[in-house]
Amino acid sequence: MNCFINDCFVPYSEARIHISDLGLQRGFSIFDYFIAIGDKIPFFDDYLDRFFYSAEKLSLRIPLAREALKDKVFSLLDQNKPERSGIKLLLTGGYSDDLYTPEKTNFLILNLPLKFRPDEFIGGVKLMLLDYYRFNPEVKTTYYLPSLAMMPEMKKQGVVEMLYHHNGLVSETTRANLFLVKNETLITPSEGILKGIIRKHLLKVAGAMMKTDIRPVKLGEVFEADEILISGTSKHVAPVIAIGDVQIGNGQPGTITRGLADAFRQYYLEQLK
């Protein structure tokens, strides 16, 4: 598999950046991630919008114009010819003589086979609470220390995602957005979140099926929900069957969640035509 670094394509096994890079030294970098099915990329422009927004918010310069960046992505797919793959755009603060001051950015495009299929999570996942609020949550950074530090405990408990809460409000999980179903209404937090691309389109699908409510969500509401689900690029729609030791509903994927997952799957397939 090939990847792209700054201005050239190189084999993934030979990809290198210098140790002075601020992504390594200070965790100063952003990314975005999306799925390609062959050469089709559902919601590609939405992902690029978010990537360019993240760069602007942190004053990081993307060295390629939008259409040129698209061309590099499609060229990489043509070189690698994967059936199903993930694409990661990565932009760092660049090399720094003093290991602190941002200079010229480094830009990478990675393209690797998928390890999971979205439908692998449809049987339900378990979450674990963490009191945490991300700095500038609408920016998709590479900073994942809180959840990575908890990885041993997550594996021990069979947890897929951390559920962030702070000051009595829930926001999101490590790599997904949160939804509650209560009285046949789909509720999702409005504050302290990364605005997920799948979240955006799931709300569109759900809006044709039921009432939706985008607002601050209290932690206590989570444990009173009829059903809970999370959405993300790698998971699409995943039912939540437990948070810590607390079972959600009857401990099985709910009827509404299954209906939303089926409807979104059909909507997603339409994007591939």
FENWO-V743256 format. One record per residue. N is the residue number from 1. RES is the residue in one letter. SS is DSSP state (hx for helix, st for strand, lp for the rest). D_FIRST is the distance of its C-alpha to the first C-alpha in Angstrom with 2 decimals. Layout:
n->{N;N}
res->{RES;RES}
ss->{SS;SS}
d_first->{D_FIRST;D_FIRST}
This chain:
n->{1;2;3;4;5;6;7;8;9;10;11;12;13;14;15;16;17;18;19;20;21;22;23;24;25;26;27;28;29;30;31;32;33;34;35;36;37;38;39;40;41;42;43;44;45;46;47;48;49;50;51;52;53;54;55;56;57;58;59;60;61;62;63;64;65;66;67;68;69;70;71;72;73;74;75;76;77;78;79;80;81;82;83;84;85;86;87;88;89;90;91;92;93;94;95;96;97;98;99;100;101;102;103;104;105;106;107;108;109;110;111;112;113;114;115;116;117;118;119;120;121;122;123;124;125;126;127;128;129;130;131;132;133;134;135;136;137;138;139;140;141;142;143;144;145;146;147;148;149;150;151;152;153;154;155;156;157;158;159;160;161;162;163;164;165;166;167;168;169;170;171;172;173;174;175;176;177;178;179;180;181;182;183;184;185;186;187;188;189;190;191;192;193;194;195;196;197;198;199;200;201;202;203;204;205;206;207;208;209;210;211;212;213;214;215;216;217;218;219;220;221;222;223;224;225;226;227;228;229;230;231;232;233;234;235;236;237;238;239;240;241;242;243;244;245;246;247;248;249;250;251;252;253;254;255;256;257;258;259;260;261;262;263;264;265;266;267;268;269;270;271;272;273}
res->{M;N;C;F;I;N;D;C;F;V;P;Y;S;E;A;R;I;H;I;S;D;L;G;L;Q;R;G;F;S;I;F;D;Y;F;I;A;I;G;D;K;I;P;F;F;D;D;Y;L;D;R;F;F;Y;S;A;E;K;L;S;L;R;I;P;L;A;R;E;A;L;K;D;K;V;F;S;L;L;D;Q;N;K;P;E;R;S;G;I;K;L;L;L;T;G;G;Y;S;D;D;L;Y;T;P;E;K;T;N;F;L;I;L;N;L;P;L;K;F;R;P;D;E;F;I;G;G;V;K;L;M;L;L;D;Y;Y;R;F;N;P;E;V;K;T;T;Y;Y;L;P;S;L;A;M;M;P;E;M;K;K;Q;G;V;V;E;M;L;Y;H;H;N;G;L;V;S;E;T;T;R;A;N;L;F;L;V;K;N;E;T;L;I;T;P;S;E;G;I;L;K;G;I;I;R;K;H;L;L;K;V;A;G;A;M;M;K;T;D;I;R;P;V;K;L;G;E;V;F;E;A;D;E;I;L;I;S;G;T;S;K;H;V;A;P;V;I;A;I;G;D;V;Q;I;G;N;G;Q;P;G;T;I;T;R;G;L;A;D;A;F;R;Q;Y;Y;L;E;Q;L;K}
ss->{lp;st;st;st;st;lp;lp;st;st;st;st;hx;hx;hx;lp;lp;lp;lp;lp;lp;st;hx;hx;hx;hx;lp;lp;lp;st;st;st;st;st;st;st;st;st;lp;lp;st;lp;lp;lp;hx;hx;hx;hx;hx;hx;hx;hx;hx;hx;hx;hx;hx;hx;lp;lp;lp;lp;lp;lp;lp;lp;hx;hx;hx;hx;hx;hx;hx;hx;hx;hx;hx;hx;hx;hx;hx;lp;lp;lp;st;st;st;st;st;st;st;st;st;lp;lp;st;lp;lp;lp;lp;lp;lp;lp;lp;lp;lp;st;st;st;st;st;st;st;st;lp;lp;lp;lp;hx;hx;hx;hx;lp;lp;lp;st;st;st;st;st;st;st;lp;lp;lp;lp;lp;lp;lp;lp;lp;st;lp;lp;lp;hx;hx;hx;hx;hx;lp;hx;hx;hx;hx;hx;hx;hx;lp;lp;lp;st;st;st;st;st;st;lp;lp;st;st;st;st;st;lp;lp;lp;st;st;st;st;st;st;lp;lp;st;st;st;st;st;lp;lp;lp;lp;lp;lp;lp;hx;hx;hx;hx;hx;hx;hx;hx;hx;hx;hx;lp;lp;lp;st;st;st;st;st;lp;st;st;hx;hx;hx;hx;lp;lp;lp;lp;st;st;st;st;st;st;lp;lp;lp;st;st;st;st;st;st;st;st;lp;lp;st;st;lp;lp;lp;lp;lp;lp;lp;hx;hx;hx;hx;hx;hx;hx;hx;hx;hx;hx;hx;hx;hx;hx;hx;lp;lp;lp}
d_first->{0.00;3.79;6.83;10.47;13.38;16.89;16.92;13.89;10.19;8.71;5.96;5.72;8.12;10.30;10.78;14.55;17.53;21.15;23.18;25.66;23.44;25.58;22.92;23.16;26.84;28.33;25.89;26.33;23.33;22.52;19.63;19.19;17.07;17.00;15.78;14.46;15.77;14.23;15.04;17.92;18.17;21.52;23.55;21.13;24.13;25.47;22.42;22.53;26.26;25.82;23.24;25.60;28.52;27.13;26.53;30.04;31.68;30.41;30.96;27.35;26.48;23.36;22.77;21.85;24.24;23.42;22.81;20.72;18.51;18.26;17.37;14.41;13.13;13.78;12.34;8.90;9.49;10.78;7.96;5.49;8.86;8.86;12.48;12.92;10.87;12.01;11.90;13.51;15.53;16.89;19.94;21.86;25.33;23.99;25.35;28.99;31.61;33.68;30.78;32.30;32.79;30.00;29.28;26.49;23.61;19.97;17.58;13.93;11.67;9.06;7.31;7.17;9.05;12.75;14.92;18.11;19.84;22.57;25.26;24.78;26.90;29.67;31.84;32.39;31.28;33.33;33.60;35.19;37.23;36.64;39.03;36.74;36.44;33.43;34.24;33.67;32.11;31.09;28.54;25.15;24.75;22.61;25.89;25.87;28.24;30.94;28.86;26.79;30.14;31.35;28.42;30.49;33.29;31.09;29.69;33.27;34.53;31.71;31.06;27.96;28.92;31.51;34.06;35.23;38.93;41.30;44.99;45.43;42.65;39.29;36.30;32.87;30.63;27.81;25.13;27.33;30.57;33.76;36.17;39.56;41.63;45.35;48.10;45.65;44.34;40.71;40.75;37.96;38.37;38.76;38.68;36.40;33.20;29.86;30.30;27.63;26.32;26.75;30.16;31.15;30.46;31.85;35.03;35.22;34.98;37.39;39.84;40.67;41.39;43.18;44.42;41.92;42.87;40.84;42.74;42.98;42.79;44.86;43.62;46.55;45.51;42.37;44.53;46.80;44.13;44.39;40.62;37.62;34.05;30.99;28.41;24.90;21.55;20.21;23.71;25.41;28.92;29.62;33.26;34.59;37.00;38.01;38.10;38.91;41.81;42.88;42.19;41.52;43.76;44.09;40.81;39.10;37.05;39.70;40.74;39.97;36.52;35.73;37.11;35.04;31.84;32.73;33.65;30.51;28.38;30.25;29.95;26.16;25.92;28.06;25.46;23.07;25.72}
